[in-house]
Amino acid sequence: MNPVDTFNLDIRSLSTFIAVLDEGSVSRAAVRLGVSQSAVSHTLDRLRQALGDALFVKSGRGIVPTRYALQAGPHIRQILDDLHSLSSGPPFTPATAEFTFTIAANDYQRDLLLPGLLSVVRQEAPGIRLQVIPSGIPTADMLRKDLCDLIISPHAPEATDIMQRGLMADQMVVFYDPANRQAPDSLADYLTADHIGILFGTGEKTALEGSLAARGLTRRTVVTVSNFSGLPSFLRGTDMLATAPKRMSEDLLQDFACAPLPFDYKPFTLLMLWHKRNQTDPAHRWIRNHVNGVAAAMNDLDTQPI
């Protein structure tokens, strides 16, 4: 392999490499970067010459990365992150800032925390627009590839480049319509009842399903919905059960009764997740602080005497 020609390496060419690696396609990388396919191909040719490796080779109708490209990918991502962090840009002033901030959250986290965040943003930073997308069971790549700026979820990807902060605790309970049944009085009663299940729109099951399967337990799920917002309509007027976070009894599921699960299931912590490249970004930090502030205010309400 030839010595690396650093004079043919720059942020744009390295970004092109990452785009092709992520997309697995020159055409899709071109769309992502907003350039022509020929521009991407030309940049790849320069990179091949500079790095002394083919990087991507044809496979069927597509392309696949070489072993060198796969090994170099994490290092090049880190180089780009370091270059982007050299300057934090102009000072952040909430009142005059204008940008879109994307938060990944399922409907439970979305409805719990983000209306309060939007209220603060509209008052203090009216030029900031919030975009909320589903998180499902989040992956580190959602943050690495800039699919979102922040994730709110109880599920933290195991990755050293993903930062996290705990927001609030919650626990899973079983909801039911008290006009049609009582709370399950045993594990057997719970397992033999008809259930409403959750299968996120992104295809993942809840952690509860995995926990039951690990114990060798099965329950009868007669209908599956893609988010927690689908539970009330199916639960109302039936003898079915729905297992969901207890805090939903304060809003979405307030018309139903709830009871502890008839088996041990640990409480969970709702987390705020972001990529470490945004750790010191002033705008990102401002929004994180306000998400934490909304959660802290709700925690304070929880501890007030009745």
Summary of the structure (lengths in Angstrom):
residues: 306
radius of gyration: 23.8
end to end distance: 72.2
largest distance: 76.3
contacts: 878
relative contact order: 0.14
helix: 43%
strand: 23%
